[in-house]
Amino acid sequence: MSQIVALPNRVPKSEFVAGRLCLAFCNTVALPDAADRLADPAGLSAWALRAGYPLDSTPGPDDFAACITLRRQLQMIFEALADGKSPPQQALDWLAGICVPPRLVWDAESGRARPQPADGRFDQLRQALIADAVDLLTGTAQARIKRCPAHDCRWLFFDTSRNGTRRWCAMADCGVKDKVQRFRRKQPAF
C-alpha cells in the first residue's frame, strides 16, 4: 500500500514533471525553505515507490546519506547547466567515481549482451539515477535542461518541446499561476 505524502502548496502537484528521473530526484527539494520529500529514509522509500522503484525495505542510515549526497552533487551539476554555466568539475569527478558498469550477461536467444539488474532494489534505484544522469550529461541535449522561472518553484526539467521553448516545469501549475498574476496586474484598479 502506498503512503500518501502531503506536498508543499508552492510546488507543482505532479512531482515527475521533469521528464528525466535524475532531474525529478533533484526536485525532491527545490527551495531552501521547501519541504524535503527525502527528509528521512521513509520519505526516500515513498519517493522511490512513486518513481517506480519500490524498495525491499527502508534504507539504512548509510544508504540514505549516500542518496542525499548523490542528490546534492546532481543538483550542483544540473543547476549549473540550467543557468548556462559549466558544471563544477569536482561534482563531475565525484559522479564518475561512483559509476559502476553494469554486469553483462550473454543472451543467446537475442545474440547480444544484456545488462543484469543490480543486486537489491535500492541499488537498482541508485544505478538508474546515476545512469540517467550520465546519459543526460554525455548526450547532446544539455541546453534542454532548464529551471522553472517561478520564484516559488525553481524545479529543474528537461525541455522536450519541439522547438525547445518550454518555459515552465508544469504549465498546469506554475504557468497558470503566472498567467493569472499577469491578468490580475492588467485589470483596472477600482
Accessible surface in RSA format (square Angstrom, percent):
REM  Atomic radii and reference values for relative SASA: ProtOr
REM  Chains: A
REM  Algorithm: Lee & Richards
REM  Probe-radius: 1.40
REM  Slices: 20
REM RES _ NUM      All-atoms   Total-Side   Main-Chain    Non-polar    All polar
REM                ABS   REL    ABS   REL    ABS   REL    ABS   REL    ABS   REL
RES MET A   1   240.00 124.3 153.38 101.5  86.61 206.2 131.04 111.4 108.96 144.4
RES SER A   2    67.34  56.9  52.53  70.1  14.81  34.1  21.30  45.4  46.03  64.5
RES GLN A   3   109.24  61.1  94.19  68.8  15.05  35.8  40.30  85.8  68.94  52.3
RES ILE A   4   163.62  93.1 136.67 101.8  26.95  65.0 139.37 100.4  24.24  65.8
RES VAL A   5    51.41  33.8  34.05  30.8  17.36  41.8  36.35  31.6  15.06  40.8
RES ALA A   6   100.53  92.4  68.16 105.2  32.37  73.6  77.55 109.2  22.97  60.9
RES LEU A   7    54.50  30.4  33.93  24.3  20.57  51.7  33.97  23.9  20.52  55.2
RES PRO A   8    32.81  23.9  14.77  13.5  18.03  65.6  28.21  23.3   4.60  28.6
RES ASN A   9   151.49 104.5 118.83 114.8  32.67  78.7  34.01  81.8 117.49 113.6
RES ARG A  10    84.46  35.5  82.23  41.9   2.23   5.3  52.97  72.4  31.49  19.1
RES VAL A  11    13.78   9.1   4.58   4.2   9.20  22.2   5.83   5.1   7.95  21.6
RES PRO A  12     1.67   1.2   0.00   0.0   1.67   6.1   0.92   0.8   0.75   4.6
RES LYS A  13   167.21  81.6 147.47  90.5  19.74  47.0 116.49 104.9  50.71  54.0
RES SER A  14    57.94  49.0  50.39  67.3   7.55  17.4  38.56  82.1  19.39  27.2
RES GLU A  15    13.08   7.5  10.71   8.1   2.37   5.6   4.56   8.8   8.52   7.0
RES PHE A  16    71.68  35.9  50.98  31.6  20.70  53.9  51.20  31.0  20.48  58.6
RES VAL A  17    30.55  20.1  18.54  16.8  12.01  28.9  26.25  22.8   4.30  11.7
RES ALA A  18     0.00   0.0   0.00   0.0   0.00   0.0   0.00   0.0   0.00   0.0
RES GLY A  19    50.66  62.5   0.00   N/A  50.66  62.5  28.46  78.1  22.20  49.7
RES ARG A  20    49.49  20.8  41.04  20.9   8.45  20.1  20.62  28.2  28.86  17.5
RES LEU A  21    37.49  20.9  26.86  19.2  10.63  26.7  30.65  21.5   6.84  18.4
RES CYS A  22     0.00   0.0   0.00   0.0   0.00   0.0   0.00   0.0   0.00   0.0
RES LEU A  23     0.00   0.0   0.00   0.0   0.00   0.0   0.00   0.0   0.00   0.0
RES ALA A  24     4.05   3.7   2.78   4.3   1.28   2.9   2.78   3.9   1.28   3.4
RES PHE A  25     0.00   0.0   0.00   0.0   0.00   0.0   0.00   0.0   0.00   0.0
RES CYS A  26     2.18   1.6   0.25   0.3   1.93   4.5   0.26   0.7   1.92   2.1
RES ASN A  27     5.59   3.9   3.31   3.2   2.29   5.5   1.36   3.3   4.23   4.1
RES THR A  28     2.50   1.8   0.48   0.5   2.03   4.8   1.17   1.6   1.33   2.0
RES VAL A  29    31.40  20.7  27.65  25.0   3.74   9.0  29.57  25.7   1.83   5.0
RES ALA A  30    27.89  25.6   0.96   1.5  26.93  61.3   8.62  12.1  19.28  51.1
RES LEU A  31    21.11  11.8  18.84  13.5   2.28   5.7  20.76  14.6   0.36   1.0
RES PRO A  32   143.40 104.5  99.55  90.7  43.85 159.4 113.19  93.5  30.21 187.8
RES ASP A  33   110.00  77.1  76.83  76.5  33.17  78.4  47.32 111.4  62.68  62.5
RES ALA A  34    12.61  11.6   1.38   2.1  11.23  25.5   2.91   4.1   9.70  25.7
RES ALA A  35    59.62  54.8  41.71  64.4  17.92  40.8  52.95  74.6   6.67  17.7
RES ASP A  36    46.77  32.8  32.76  32.6  14.01  33.1  15.94  37.5  30.83  30.7
RES ARG A  37    17.08   7.2   7.18   3.7   9.90  23.6   7.46  10.2   9.61   5.8
RES LEU A  38     1.06   0.6   0.10   0.1   0.96   2.4   0.10   0.1   0.96   2.6
RES ALA A  39    73.52  67.6  44.52  68.7  29.00  66.0  49.01  69.0  24.51  64.9
RES ASP A  40    68.89  48.3  68.13  67.8   0.77   1.8  23.81  56.0  45.09  45.0
RES PRO A  41    38.43  28.0  38.43  35.0   0.00   0.0  38.43  31.7   0.00   0.0
RES ALA A  42    48.92  45.0  45.91  70.8   3.01   6.9  47.12  66.4   1.80   4.8
RES GLY A  43    15.19  18.7   0.00   N/A  15.19  18.7  14.31  39.3   0.88   2.0
RES LEU A  44     0.25   0.1   0.25   0.2   0.00   0.0   0.25   0.2   0.00   0.0
RES SER A  45    24.81  21.0  21.43  28.6   3.39   7.8  21.69  46.2   3.12   4.4
RES ALA A  46     7.86   7.2   1.61   2.5   6.25  14.2   7.13  10.0   0.74   2.0
RES TRP A  47     0.72   0.3   0.72   0.4   0.00   0.0   0.00   0.0   0.72   1.2
RES ALA A  48     0.00   0.0   0.00   0.0   0.00   0.0   0.00   0.0   0.00   0.0
RES LEU A  49    70.56  39.3  61.18  43.8   9.38  23.6  61.18  43.0   9.38  25.2
RES ARG A  50    77.40  32.5  46.52  23.7  30.89  73.5  52.55  71.8  24.85  15.1
RES ALA A  51    21.75  20.0   0.00   0.0  21.75  49.5   4.40   6.2  17.35  46.0
RES GLY A  52    54.43  67.1   0.00   N/A  54.43  67.1  31.38  86.1  23.06  51.6
RES TYR A  53    67.41  31.5  63.93  36.4   3.48   9.1  36.85  27.7  30.56  37.7
RES PRO A  54    51.32  37.4  50.57  46.1   0.75   2.7  50.90  42.0   0.42   2.6
RES LEU A  55    27.99  15.6   2.62   1.9  25.36  63.8   2.62   1.8  25.36  68.3
RES ASP A  56   105.88  74.2  66.87  66.6  39.01  92.2  37.56  88.4  68.32  68.1
RES SER A  57    82.17  69.4  65.33  87.2  16.84  38.8  48.63 103.6  33.54  47.0
RES THR A  58    79.42  56.5  60.41  61.2  19.01  45.3  30.66  41.2  48.75  73.7
RES PRO A  59    10.80   7.9   0.19   0.2  10.60  38.5   6.65   5.5   4.15  25.8
RES GLY A  60    33.26  41.0   0.00   N/A  33.26  41.0  27.68  76.0   5.58  12.5
RES PRO A  61   113.38  82.6 105.69  96.3   7.70  28.0 109.78  90.6   3.61  22.4
RES ASP A  62   123.72  86.7 115.88 115.3   7.84  18.5  37.33  87.9  86.39  86.2
RES ASP A  63    61.80  43.3  61.06  60.8   0.74   1.7   1.80   4.2  60.01  59.8
RES PHE A  64    32.46  16.2  32.46  20.1   0.00   0.0  32.46  19.7   0.00   0.0
RES ALA A  65    53.93  49.6  49.07  75.7   4.86  11.1  53.00  74.6   0.93   2.5
RES ALA A  66    35.76  32.9  26.16  40.4   9.60  21.8  33.77  47.6   1.99   5.3
RES CYS A  67     0.09   0.1   0.09   0.1   0.00   0.0   0.05   0.1   0.04   0.0
RES ILE A  68    20.51  11.7  20.51  15.3   0.00   0.0  20.51  14.8   0.00   0.0
RES THR A  69    44.59  31.7  44.59  45.2   0.00   0.0  25.95  34.9  18.64  28.2
RES LEU A  70     0.29   0.2   0.29   0.2   0.00   0.0   0.29   0.2   0.00   0.0
RES ARG A  71    12.97   5.4  12.97   6.6   0.00   0.0   0.00   0.0  12.97   7.9
RES ARG A  72   135.34  56.8 133.53  68.1   1.81   4.3  51.89  70.9  83.45  50.6
RES GLN A  73    23.75  13.3  23.75  17.4   0.00   0.0   0.07   0.1  23.69  18.0
RES LEU A  74     0.01   0.0   0.01   0.0   0.00   0.0   0.01   0.0   0.00   0.0
RES GLN A  75    27.63  15.5  27.63  20.2   0.00   0.0   5.76  12.3  21.87  16.6
RES MET A  76    68.79  35.6  62.30  41.2   6.48  15.4  40.63  34.5  28.16  37.3
RES ILE A  77     0.02   0.0   0.02   0.0   0.00   0.0   0.02   0.0   0.00   0.0
RES PHE A  78     0.00   0.0   0.00   0.0   0.00   0.0   0.00   0.0   0.00   0.0
RES GLU A  79    59.81  34.3  59.74  45.2   0.06   0.2   7.39  14.3  52.41  42.8
RES ALA A  80    15.61  14.4  10.24  15.8   5.37  12.2  14.68  20.7   0.94   2.5
RES LEU A  81    33.72  18.8  22.43  16.0  11.29  28.4  22.61  15.9  11.11  29.9
RES ALA A  82    25.72  23.6   0.00   0.0  25.72  58.5   0.03   0.0  25.69  68.0
RES ASP A  83    74.33  52.1  44.68  44.5  29.65  70.1  17.94  42.2  56.39  56.2
RES GLY A  84    72.95  90.0   0.00   N/A  72.95  90.0  37.27 102.3  35.68  79.9
RES LYS A  85   134.34  65.5 125.19  76.8   9.15  21.8  80.25  72.2  54.09  57.6
RES SER A  86   100.51  84.9  76.58 102.2  23.93  55.1  39.33  83.8  61.18  85.7
RES PRO A  87    25.63  18.7  17.06  15.6   8.57  31.1  17.06  14.1   8.57  53.2
RES PRO A  88    47.32  34.5  35.32  32.2  12.00  43.6  47.29  39.0   0.03   0.2
RES GLN A  89   114.47  64.0 107.48  78.6   6.98  16.6  56.12 119.5  58.35  44.3
RES GLN A  90   101.58  56.8  92.06  67.3   9.53  22.7  64.00 136.2  37.59  28.5
RES ALA A  91     0.00   0.0   0.00   0.0   0.00   0.0   0.00   0.0   0.00   0.0
RES LEU A  92    48.21  26.8  44.34  31.7   3.87   9.7  44.83  31.5   3.37   9.1
RES ASP A  93    82.43  57.7  72.74  72.4   9.70  22.9  27.82  65.5  54.62  54.5
RES TRP A  94    72.32  29.0  62.50  30.3   9.82  23.1  52.31  27.9  20.01  32.5
RES LEU A  95     4.66   2.6   4.66   3.3   0.00   0.0   4.66   3.3   0.00   0.0
RES ALA A  96    69.73  64.1  50.83  78.4  18.91  43.0  54.84  77.2  14.90  39.5
RES GLY A  97    66.11  81.5   0.00   N/A  66.11  81.5  34.74  95.3  31.36  70.2
RES ILE A  98    31.76  18.1  25.30  18.9   6.45  15.6  30.26  21.8   1.50   4.1
RES CYS A  99    48.68  36.8  32.02  35.7  16.66  39.2  25.33  64.2  23.35  25.2
RES VAL A 100    95.83  63.1  78.65  71.2  17.17  41.4  79.63  69.2  16.20  43.9
RES PRO A 101   111.20  81.0  94.01  85.7  17.19  62.5 100.64  83.1  10.56  65.7
RES PRO A 102    72.03  52.5  59.14  53.9  12.88  46.8  62.70  51.8   9.33  58.0
RES ARG A 103   162.12  68.1 148.98  75.9  13.14  31.3  66.28  90.6  95.84  58.1
RES LEU A 104   111.87  62.3  85.44  61.1  26.42  66.4  85.54  60.1  26.32  70.8
RES VAL A 105    64.55  42.5  60.55  54.8   4.00   9.6  64.04  55.6   0.51   1.4
RES TRP A 106   164.00  65.8 138.04  66.8  25.95  60.9 122.58  65.4  41.41  67.2
RES ASP A 107    44.39  31.1  39.77  39.6   4.62  10.9  14.10  33.2  30.29  30.2
RES ALA A 108    87.38  80.3  62.84  97.0  24.53  55.8  63.85  89.9  23.53  62.3
RES GLU A 109   173.34  99.5 134.16 101.5  39.18  93.3  55.92 108.2 117.42  95.9
RES SER A 110    45.73  38.6  13.90  18.5  31.83  73.3  24.37  51.9  21.36  29.9
RES GLY A 111    45.63  56.3   0.00   N/A  45.63  56.3  23.13  63.5  22.50  50.4
RES ARG A 112   139.14  58.4 137.79  70.2   1.35   3.2  35.04  47.9 104.10  63.1
RES ALA A 113    41.35  38.0  23.94  37.0  17.41  39.6  23.94  33.7  17.41  46.1
RES ARG A 114   106.39  44.7 105.70  53.9   0.68   1.6  42.44  58.0  63.94  38.8
RES PRO A 115    88.42  64.4  72.45  66.0  15.97  58.1  72.45  59.8  15.97  99.3
RES GLN A 116    72.12  40.3  63.57  46.5   8.54  20.3  16.01  34.1  56.11  42.6
RES PRO A 117    95.17  69.4  74.59  68.0  20.58  74.8  86.48  71.4   8.69  54.0
RES ALA A 118    18.06  16.6   2.21   3.4  15.85  36.1  11.93  16.8   6.14  16.3
RES ASP A 119   124.02  86.9 113.20 112.7  10.82  25.6  39.14  92.1  84.88  84.7
RES GLY A 120    41.10  50.7   0.00   N/A  41.10  50.7  29.48  80.9  11.62  26.0
RES ARG A 121   105.78  44.4 104.90  53.5   0.88   2.1  13.29  18.2  92.49  56.1
RES PHE A 122    29.33  14.7  26.68  16.5   2.65   6.9  26.68  16.2   2.65   7.6
RES ASP A 123    60.36  42.3  59.58  59.3   0.79   1.9   7.82  18.4  52.55  52.4
RES GLN A 124    61.20  34.2  55.97  40.9   5.23  12.5  13.24  28.2  47.96  36.4
RES LEU A 125     0.02   0.0   0.02   0.0   0.00   0.0   0.02   0.0   0.00   0.0
RES ARG A 126    57.99  24.3  57.99  29.6   0.00   0.0   5.87   8.0  52.12  31.6
RES GLN A 127    59.33  33.2  56.61  41.4   2.72   6.5  23.78  50.6  35.55  27.0
RES ALA A 128    22.51  20.7  11.61  17.9  10.90  24.8  19.80  27.9   2.70   7.2
RES LEU A 129     0.00   0.0   0.00   0.0   0.00   0.0   0.00   0.0   0.00   0.0
RES ILE A 130    10.36   5.9  10.36   7.7   0.00   0.0  10.36   7.5   0.00   0.0
RES ALA A 131    61.01  56.1  50.72  78.3  10.29  23.4  57.57  81.1   3.44   9.1
RES ASP A 132    25.22  17.7  20.03  19.9   5.19  12.3  12.70  29.9  12.52  12.5
RES ALA A 133     0.00   0.0   0.00   0.0   0.00   0.0   0.00   0.0   0.00   0.0
RES VAL A 134    50.22  33.0  49.78  45.1   0.44   1.1  50.22  43.6   0.00   0.0
RES ASP A 135    86.29  60.4  79.83  79.5   6.46  15.3  20.76  48.9  65.52  65.3
RES LEU A 136     5.52   3.1   2.90   2.1   2.62   6.6   5.02   3.5   0.50   1.4
RES LEU A 137    32.50  18.1  15.84  11.3  16.66  41.9  15.84  11.1  16.66  44.8
RES THR A 138   105.47  75.0  72.08  73.1  33.39  79.6  64.25  86.3  41.21  62.3
RES GLY A 139    34.88  43.0   0.00   N/A  34.88  43.0  26.41  72.5   8.48  19.0
RES THR A 140   142.11 101.1 107.00 108.5  35.11  83.7  79.27 106.5  62.84  95.0
RES ALA A 141    31.44  28.9  26.60  41.1   4.84  11.0  31.00  43.7   0.44   1.2
RES GLN A 142    46.02  25.7  44.13  32.3   1.89   4.5  21.57  45.9  24.45  18.5
RES ALA A 143    93.75  86.2  65.40 100.9  28.34  64.5  77.73 109.5  16.02  42.4
RES ARG A 144    68.16  28.6  68.16  34.7   0.00   0.0  17.71  24.2  50.46  30.6
RES ILE A 145     3.88   2.2   0.00   0.0   3.88   9.3   0.00   0.0   3.88  10.5
RES LYS A 146    48.84  23.8  48.07  29.5   0.77   1.8  38.91  35.0   9.93  10.6
RES ARG A 147    46.36  19.5  30.42  15.5  15.94  37.9   5.81   7.9  40.55  24.6
RES CYS A 148     0.00   0.0   0.00   0.0   0.00   0.0   0.00   0.0   0.00   0.0
RES PRO A 149    51.47  37.5  32.11  29.3  19.36  70.4  33.30  27.5  18.17 113.0
RES ALA A 150    14.42  13.3   7.04  10.9   7.38  16.8  14.42  20.3   0.00   0.0
RES HIS A 151   147.97  80.9 130.54  90.7  17.43  44.6  93.01  95.9  54.96  63.9
RES ASP A 152    30.99  21.7  29.40  29.3   1.59   3.8   9.71  22.9  21.27  21.2
RES CYS A 153     0.00   0.0   0.00   0.0   0.00   0.0   0.00   0.0   0.00   0.0
RES ARG A 154    87.29  36.7  82.10  41.8   5.19  12.4  15.20  20.8  72.09  43.7
RES TRP A 155     2.40   1.0   2.21   1.1   0.19   0.4   1.59   0.8   0.81   1.3
RES LEU A 156     5.25   2.9   5.25   3.8   0.00   0.0   5.25   3.7   0.00   0.0
RES PHE A 157     0.34   0.2   0.34   0.2   0.00   0.0   0.34   0.2   0.00   0.0
RES PHE A 158    24.24  12.1  24.24  15.0   0.00   0.0  24.24  14.7   0.00   0.0
RES ASP A 159     0.00   0.0   0.00   0.0   0.00   0.0   0.00   0.0   0.00   0.0
RES THR A 160    97.76  69.5  69.34  70.3  28.42  67.7  47.87  64.3  49.89  75.4
RES SER A 161    36.63  31.0  23.91  31.9  12.72  29.3  35.01  74.6   1.62   2.3
RES ARG A 162   233.45  98.0 200.69 102.3  32.77  78.0  87.93 120.2 145.52  88.2
RES ASN A 163   110.36  76.1  81.25  78.5  29.11  70.1  39.26  94.5  71.09  68.7
RES GLY A 164    19.83  24.5   0.00   N/A  19.83  24.5   6.97  19.1  12.86  28.8
RES THR A 165    93.73  66.7  72.28  73.3  21.45  51.1  60.73  81.6  33.01  49.9
RES ARG A 166    63.19  26.5  51.20  26.1  11.99  28.5  37.69  51.5  25.50  15.5
RES ARG A 167   133.00  55.8 122.47  62.4  10.54  25.1  48.26  66.0  84.74  51.4
RES TRP A 168    25.83  10.4  23.88  11.6   1.95   4.6  13.51   7.2  12.32  20.0
RES CYS A 169     1.20   0.9   0.00   0.0   1.20   2.8   0.00   0.0   1.20   1.3
RES ALA A 170    15.18  14.0   7.60  11.7   7.58  17.2  15.18  21.4   0.00   0.0
RES MET A 171    87.45  45.3  80.55  53.3   6.89  16.4  71.42  60.7  16.02  21.2
RES ALA A 172    82.34  75.7  61.10  94.3  21.24  48.3  66.72  94.0  15.62  41.4
RES ASP A 173    18.96  13.3  14.96  14.9   4.00   9.4   7.57  17.8  11.38  11.4
RES CYS A 174     1.69   1.3   0.52   0.6   1.17   2.8   0.00   0.0   1.69   1.8
RES GLY A 175     0.18   0.2   0.00   N/A   0.18   0.2   0.00   0.0   0.18   0.4
RES VAL A 176    68.73  45.2  68.60  62.1   0.13   0.3  68.73  59.7   0.00   0.0
RES LYS A 177    73.52  35.9  69.75  42.8   3.77   9.0  66.88  60.2   6.64   7.1
RES ASP A 178    25.75  18.0  24.27  24.2   1.48   3.5   4.28  10.1  21.47  21.4
RES LYS A 179   110.87  54.1 105.86  65.0   5.01  11.9  58.59  52.7  52.29  55.7
RES VAL A 180    57.26  37.7  54.97  49.8   2.29   5.5  57.24  49.7   0.02   0.1
RES GLN A 181    86.60  48.4  84.18  61.5   2.42   5.8  25.36  54.0  61.24  46.4
RES ARG A 182    98.18  41.2  97.18  49.5   1.00   2.4  35.84  49.0  62.34  37.8
RES PHE A 183   126.44  63.3 123.45  76.5   2.98   7.8 125.91  76.3   0.53   1.5
RES ARG A 184   167.82  70.5 154.88  79.0  12.94  30.8  50.82  69.5 117.00  70.9
RES ARG A 185   168.25  70.6 132.52  67.6  35.73  85.1  79.13 108.1  89.12  54.0
RES LYS A 186   162.11  79.1 130.86  80.3  31.25  74.4  86.14  77.5  75.98  80.9
RES GLN A 187    83.70  46.8  69.20  50.6  14.50  34.5  26.47  56.3  57.23  43.4
RES PRO A 188    92.40  67.3  75.79  69.1  16.61  60.4  86.92  71.8   5.48  34.1
RES ALA A 189   106.05  97.5  67.58 104.3  38.46  87.5  76.31 107.5  29.73  78.8
RES PHE A 190   233.30 116.7 156.17  96.7  77.12 200.7 186.85 113.3  46.44 132.9
END  Absolute sums over single chains surface
CHAIN  1 A    11218.7       8802.8       2415.8       6443.9       4774.8
END  Absolute sums over all chains
TOTAL         11218.7       8802.8       2415.8       6443.9       4774.8
